[in-house]
Amino acid sequence: MGITAVAVGKKHEDWVRPGIQRYAQRMRRHHEITWKLLPHSQREGDAAREEESDRILKALKPQDFVVLLDERGSSLTSPQLAAALQKQFDTGKNVVMVIGGAYGVSAELQKRADLVWSLSGLVFPHQLVRLIIAEQIYRAQEISAGRPYHHE
């Protein structure tokens, strides 16, 4: 069991790569994160959203627990995220975190998501979201294990 992050976009940029690697090295085996980067569409607007969403949907397995990042989603505290992830691990499910493209995702992909999660009401650059996800997955692991990384 692990976590796969599916993101539309090119490779991790130089400024974000060391941070993602830092958290990946600190993660334990059961929270290991694998990145699957899908290319941007050459189209724009609705056509780009549909094409990129189709690529994402093809990368998902029926048994995956899909967490879609969207600023209109539910706000979660770090302990709530840790509990949601741990529940899936306890039932043997793989977790897939989805970062859509610049035009968002299709209604079909929205429906496929088991959890729509908002990092904030703000919109962040996709590269920064990758780093935030890496840190939050590490934090969730530490919370679930009762280690002192997260303080309340």
Secondary structure, DSSP 4 states (H G I P E B T S, - for coil): --EEEEEESSSPPTTTHHHHHHHHHHS-GGG-EEEEEEPPPSS-HHHHHHHHHHHHHHH--TT-EEEEEEEEEEE--HHHHHHHHHHHHHTT--EEEEE-BTTB--HHHHHH-SEEEES-SS---HHHHHHHHHHHHHHHHHHHTT-TTS--
